[in-house]
Amino acid sequence: MKYSHVFLLAVAITALAGCNDDDEPVIDQPSTVIPGDPGGDGSPVNNPGDGGGDGSGDGQPPGDGEPDPEPRVDIDGLPLPDLEASPDYETYVAGQPGYYTSLSSTEFNNIRFTSVATQDNTPNDNELSNPVAKLGRILFYDVRLSANNTVSCASCHQQEHGFTDPVQLSTGFEGGHTGRHSMGLTNSRYYRPGRFFWDERAISLEVQSVMPIQDPIEMGMNILDLETKLGQTSFYGQLFTEAFGDEAIIEERIKMALAQFMRAMVSYESRFDQAVQAELNNDPTPVLTEQELRGLDLFDSLNCIDCHITTAFVLDRNHNNGSVSNNDPDQGVGGNLAGFFKTGSLRNIAVGAPYFHDGHLPDLMSVIEFYNSGINNHANLSPDLRDRTGRPVRMGLSQADKEALVAFLETLTDDSFLSNPIFSDPFPPVEAGTGAESDAP
């Protein structure tokens, strides 16, 4: 009989202990709110390891003196960024090689490259500063900059793609599509005319930075409403204070911060850079293959280098490259410059497909073939792209030539830049099914 009593007592104790899982909340257990929960009802989510690991399972806090986990959402129910990191943009930009920072030209592989430094469009009143660029990084990745908290600047400018979009037309905050392909931001710092967008409608990177925010297709946000919205968070006041000396959140400061972050996106650690540095150091060890060097020679002899100048391979000015016909509805700059478009640096071009202002070319081989045989006879076509009879040039490249050009362009890929944490997303990943999840690519 006594053994039966012991058995029944053990069953009763076990049943009571099990109530903690189903009927009553665990006392003093820390809980975490799902990022972006639009309801904001504070419903707890079990933390990994609840009721296990330390063997407590009895309603007592696990461990001795362990701090509560950091909250992953702010008071507005949207994700909190990593505020502890202090990326050193000043050191990164200062680390550019001498052939970037020198005012003199650079010779490589018997080709003379003009100075990169002379193309710098940084204004005197917005020189790079770590606290400002840090703020710019957080703004760049924050979905709060869109009217319905679904897209950020980074939705259309993705680091692993050289800060362009891998789709032809980007998706806006309400599912609409942009009129043009999203331009890559690599080496935006280097373009002496200083204008931005394919049609150069923005007079500076500062002006450009807030135009997509206000665009009715892209992000749909009113700047005055954005200033108020950012002020209602727990962290932007402090970030603006660190960057500018006080917590005033105004459009001009948003522009400056975003522009500083984008100008810090300088790419200078590709295999091409390794080859240039090796030659400058008189290191005979080959870096580039014969095919890649053949592609570079073709890039020079075909006069590509006359437009894509310097070792940063940035455009000297806008051009009409015959990508549109006289009757195309999109004439770029327009007016006397009908058919003229700006384009970005060729750095990281191999990861930036699709190509051209309308994104209609799917890969680099298609781009080479366009210049080889597909240039349109636009009335304003660049003289460099006409033959002696005035017709669009037909280059007559062999398949081996085209493959060599593609191989050379692939040497401009900078894997360090594409994965550098100082340019990465400071916000935690958004969990599927939460209110902050973006429909943008």
N, C-alpha and C positions, 0 to 999 in steps of 0.2 A: 504493500500500500504506500509506504513512504516513497518508493521510487516513482509511483504514479503522480504523487503530489509534486515531486521535484520536476517531473516532465511537464506537468500542466503549468507550473510556475514559470519555467523557461519559455514556453510558448507565449504566455501572457506578456512577459518582458519583451520578447521579440516583436510582438504585435504593437506594443506601445512605442517602441523605438521606431517602427516603420511609419508611424503617423507623421513624423517630421517631413517625409517626402511628399505626402498627399494632402494632408489636412491643414497643417499649420506651417507658416513661414519659418525658416531657420533664423533664429535670433542672432542679430548683429552680423549676419553675413553680408559682405559688400556686394552690391549689384551694379551692373553696367547697363546704361541705356544704349539701345542700338543706334549707331550714327544715322542722322537724317530722319529719325522717326517723326513724321509730321504731326502725329497726335500729341507727342510730348507728354504722355501720361505717366512717364517714369516707371513703366512696367519693368520689373527686374528680369534680367536674363542670367541664368546660372553661369557662374564663372567656371572656366576649365578646372577640374579637380575638386568641384564641390562634393563634400561628403566623403572624400577619399584622400589618399596620399598620406596625410598625417594621422589618419585613423580616428579623427575626432567624431564626426558624424553624429554629434550630440547637441548641436546648436551652439557650440562654442566657436569663437573665431579661430581660424587655423593659424598655428604658429604663435610665437610670442612677439608682440610688438610689430607685426608686419603692417606697413602702411596700406591704406586703401589704394586700389588701382587708380591711375590717372583717368579722369573722365575723357571720353572720346568724342563727345559732342559739346557744343557751346550752349549758352542760354537760349539761343534761337533754334535749337534742335538740329543744327547743321554741324558738319565735322569741324573739329579743332585741328589746326596745323601743328606741326612740331615747332614749338617756340624756343626750344633749348638749343637747337643747332645754330651755329654762327658761320655760315659759308664765307670763305675768304676770297671774294671776287677780285679784290685788288691784287692779291698775290698771283692769282691765276692769270689775269690779264697782263700783269708785269712779267710773267714767265714766257711771253711770246719771244720767238727767236729773233736774232738780230736782223735777219732779212725781212722781218715784218716791221720792226721799229725803226730801222735806219731810213734816212731820207735819201739815201743813195740807191741806185738800181742794183740788182743782183744777177749774176750770171750762173746759169746751171745748164749743163749739157749743151754748151755753146749757144744758149739762148739767153738774151738779155731781158730780164723782167723789171718793169718799172717799180718804183717804191710803193709799198703798201701803206706806209704811214701817211703819205700825202693824200690818201683817200678817206681819212678819218673824218666822220661828220659829227663828232661829239661837240656840243655847244659849250662855251666857256662857263655857262651858268648851270651846267648839269654834269660835272665831272663825276667819275665813278666813286662811290662811297659804300662801304660794306653795309651799314644799316639801311641805306636807301634801297640798294639792290636786293637785300634780304626781304624788305617789304614788297618790292616788285615781284619777287619770286612767289610770295604767298598770294598776292593779288592775281598773278598770272594763272595760278592753279585753282582759284577759288570760284566755285559755282555761284556764290552770292552776287557775282558781277552780272549774272543774267536775271531776267525778270522773274523767272519761275524756278530758279535754283537748279537748273538741269545741265547747263554747259558753262565751261570756263574758256579762257583764251587757249589753254592747252588741249581742249577738245579738238580743235582744228590745227593745232601746231604741236605735234608730238615729238618728244625728244629723240626717240629711236629712229625717226624718219627725218632727222635734220630739222625738226620743228616745222614740218609741213604736214599735210594730211594725205594718207595713203588712198583716199577715194577721190574720184574726179571732182565732185562738188561736195562741200561740207554741209553737214546738217545743223540747222539752227535750233533755237530754244523751243520752237513749237513744231519742229519737224520739217520746216521749209528748207530749201537748198540755196546756197550762195550762187551768185551769177558767174563766178570765176573760181578756179582752183586756188586753194590757199597757198600763198607764197611761202617758201622756206625762209627761216630767220637766221640761218647760219651766216655769220660775218656781216650782219646788218650794219655794224659799226663802220664798215668800209664801203662807202659809196659817196664820192665827193659831192655830187649834186644835192644829196641829203633828202631827196623826196622819196615817198613810199606809196605802195600799192602798184599794181600793174600799170595803171594809167597815171601814176604819180600825182594823184589829187591831194595827197597829204604833204605839206611843205616840210615836215620833219617827223622823226620817229616819235617825238612827244605828242604831236598832233594826231598821228596815226593811231597811237596806242588806245585812245578812247573812242575812236570812230566805230569799231566793231561792237563795242559795248552798247552804243546807242542805235545801232542798225536794227531796223524792224524785223529783219529776217534772222540775223545772227544771234544777238543777245537781248535786244528789246528793252534795254534799261534806260531810264532817265537819270542823268548824272546827279541832279539834286536829290532824287530818291535814293540813289546809290550812296551818296554821302551820309544820309540819314541812316540807311540800312547798315552800313559798316560801323557807324557810331553806336549802334545797338548791340554790338558784340562785346565780349569781355576782353578782347585782346588787341583790337586795332588801335585803340587810343594809345596804348603803350608802344606799339610798333611805330606809329607816326611820331610819338614823342622822341623815341630813340633815333629816328631818321631825321627829323626836322626841328626838334627842340621843344615842341608842344604838341598837344593831341588834336589840333584842328585837322579835320579830314575834309579836304577841298580838292576840286578837280585838278588844279595845277600840280599838287603834290602827287596825286594818283598818276598823272602823266609822267612826271619825272621818275617816279619809282619804277613803273613799267618799262620806260625807255632805258633806264640804267640796267635793269635785268637783261633786256634784250641785247643791249650793246656789249654786255659781258660775254655773250655767246660767240666767242672767237674760237675758230677751229685751226689748230696748228700742230697736231700730232699724228698726222697720217703717214702712210708709207712714203708718199711723195716728200714729205718733210724730212723723213729719215734719210732719203736719198740726197736731198739738197744739203743737209747738214754734213753728211759723209763727204761730199765733194768739197765743201767749204773747209773741212778739216783735213783734206788730202788723204782721206781714208779710201784705199783702193777696193775695199770689199763691196761687191755689187749688191745693191738693194733692190733695184727694179729689174725685171726680166727684159730680154731683148724685145719681146712683143710690146711691153709697156713703154719702153723707150722709143720704139718705132711709132707708137701712138702719139707720144709727145712730139716727135719730129713732125708728124702729120698735122698735129694741132697747130704747130708753128707755120709750116709751109702752106697750109690752107688758109692762113690768116685768121684763124679762130682767136689767136692771141691778141689781135688788134682790138677786139671788143671785150674779151674776157681777160682783163689785164691784171698784172702783178701775180705774185705767188699765191695770193688769196683768191685769184680767179674771179674777181668782181667786175661788174659791168662798168664801162667808162661813162656811159650815159644811156638814155633810152634809144632804141633802134627799131627800124622796120625790117624784120628778117623774113618777110614774106609768109608769115604764119597765117595771114588772113588775105582774102581777096578784096577787091575794090567794093564789092557789094555786101561784105560781111556786116551784120548789124553791130558787132563789137569792133570798133576802130581804135581801141586803146585810148591814147592821149587825145586823139581827135583833132578837129580843126585843121590847121596847117600841118599838123603832125599826125594825120590820120594813118592808122596802121602801126604807129609806134608804141612799143611797150617797154617797160622796165623788166628786168629779170634779176634774180638773186645770184649769190655766189655759187660757183660750181663745186665748192667744198661740200662733201656728203651727197653729191648729186645722185650717186648710185642707189641710195636708200630713199630717194625723194620722189619716186614715181607715184602717179603719172605726171606728164610734163606739158609745158606751155601754159598759157593763161587760161585755157579752157580745159586743160587736163586730158586732151584727146589722144595723146601719144602714150602708150602703156609702158614702154621700156626704153632703155638707152639705145638699143639697136634701131628702134623706130625713129628716134631723134636723129641719129646719124643718117638713116635712109632719107629722112625728110630733107636734110641739107644736101644729100647726094643727088636726089632726083625729084623732090617735091616742092621746091620753093615756088610760091605764087607770084605772078607777075603784077604786083601791086604798083600803082602809079608812084608811090613814095618809097619803093623798095630801095634799100641801101645800095649805093653804087658798088660797094665791095662784093655784093652778091649778084652782080650782072656780068655777063661775059662781054667780049669786045663788040658784039652786035647789039648790045643793050638788052638781051634776053636774060631771064634768070639763069644763073650758072648751073651747069650740070657737071658734077665733079668726077664722075666716072670711076668711083672707088671700087676696088676689088673687094671680095668678101674678106680677104685677109686684112685689107686696110681698115675695113669697118670694125672687124674684131679687135684690131690693134687700138683703134680710137676708144672703143668701149673699155678695153683693158686698162688704158691709161686713165680714163675718167674714174675707174674703180680704185685707183691708187689714192684718190683724194678723199676716201672714206676715213674718218677719224673715229675709231671705235672708243677711244678714251672720252672724247667729247660726247658721244652718243649715250654713254653710260655714266657720265660724271655726276656724282650725287649733288653737287652744288646747283645743278640745273634740273634736278628731279622733283617729283611731286612731294611737297611737304605734308600733304594731308593723308590720313590713313585710307586704305582701300575701302570703298563703299560696299557694304554687304548687299547682295541681291535682294530685291524686293523692298528696299527702304525708300523713303521719300526723296532722298538726295541722289538717287541713281540717275545717271544721265542717259538719254536716248541717243546722244551724239556719238559718232565713231571715235 
